[in-house]
Amino acid sequence: MIDQLRRIHRLLDGATQSIALIGACALTLTAAGILVNVLSRWLLNTPIKGVEDLSSYAFAVTICCFFPMGLIQCRNVSVRFLGAALGLRVSHVLEALAAIVTTVVVAIFTIALIKHASYVSAQGLTSLTLEWTQAPWWWAAATLFAISLPVQAWVLFLAVLGALTGREILSDAEDGSARPGAALTE
């Protein structure tokens, strides 16, 4: 069973890394476009029309590309001193509770992004300069962020298993002390 869980985790980790790589490429291209626009303003006194439009929506989509990877790799901010002080079993229970809260927050943000994308679609909103429709950008952001929900559900599943067994399910650590997902990508 552990081998199957590791395989699933590696598959999710690889998929989320691929999405993050796409986001990093998009971020690089967006930054290059902004740089060219700044240089054009400075050297030629001519801004490139629509760079602000493109960059604002591209950043929204790009940022959403990184959430799934951050969740699967447990890169979110956490404070573990209480769990360390109260013992391994309590630490795993606290990790599971934190995973529940994170899942709820991810679900709330996913719903909010979907509602915003629906609103933008219904209103037919366009960008200021180029008058491009905003809906595809917001639907892309909502879709990419929505990928975070099943990823976080997986992290929650591992954390609950850890709380029930008192051990990190997929850890190679002898004492089971690693946080969820910590030793899974080796």
C-alpha positions, 0 to 999 in steps of 0.5 A, spaced: 500 500 500 505 504 501 508 503 494 501 505 491 501 511 495 508 513 493 506 512 486 500 517 487 504 522 490 510 522 485 505 522 480 501 528 483 508 532 485 510 531 477 504 534 475 504 540 479 511 541 478 509 541 470 504 546 472 509 550 476 514 550 470 509 553 465 507 558 470 515 560 471 515 560 463 509 565 463 512 569 469 519 570 465 515 572 458 511 577 462 517 580 466 520 580 459 514 584 456 514 589 462 522 590 461 521 591 453 515 596 455 520 600 460 526 600 455 521 602 450 518 608 454 525 610 456 529 610 450 524 611 445 518 615 449 513 610 446 510 605 451 508 598 448 500 598 447 497 593 452 503 591 456 499 593 462 493 589 460 497 583 458 501 583 465 495 584 470 491 578 467 498 574 466 500 575 473 493 572 476 494 566 471 501 565 473 500 565 480 495 560 480 500 555 477 504 555 483 499 553 488 498 546 487 506 545 487 506 548 494 501 544 497 503 537 495 510 539 497 507 542 504 511 549 503 505 552 506 507 556 513 506 552 519 508 553 526 510 546 529 513 548 536 507 546 540 507 539 536 514 538 538 513 540 545 507 535 546 509 529 542 509 525 536 502 523 536 499 530 538 504 533 532 500 528 527 493 530 530 495 538 529 498 536 522 491 533 520 487 539 523 492 544 519 490 540 513 483 541 514 483 548 515 488 549 509 483 544 505 477 549 507 481 555 505 483 552 498 475 551 497 473 558 499 478 561 494 476 556 489 469 558 489 471 565 490 475 565 483 469 561 480 464 566 482 469 571 479 470 568 473 462 567 472 461 574 474 466 577 469 463 572 463 456 574 465 458 582 464 462 581 458 468 585 462 474 587 457 481 590 459 482 597 459 487 598 453 486 593 448 479 591 450 480 584 450 475 579 454 477 578 461 473 571 462 478 567 459 484 569 463 479 569 469 477 562 467 484 560 466 486 562 473 480 559 476 481 552 473 489 552 475 487 554 482 482 549 482 487 543 481 489 545 488 483 542 491 484 535 489 492 536 491 490 539 498 485 533 499 491 528 498 495 532 503 489 532 508 488 524 506 496 523 508 495 527 514 489 524 517 492 517 516 498 520 519 494 522 525 490 515 525 497 511 525 501 516 529 506 516 524 508 519 517 505 515 512 510 516 507 516 518 511 523 514 511 524 517 518 524 511 523 521 515 528 515 517 523 517 525 525 517 528 518 511 532 516 506 530 510 509 529 504 516 531 506 520 525 504 516 523 498 519 526 492 526 522 493 
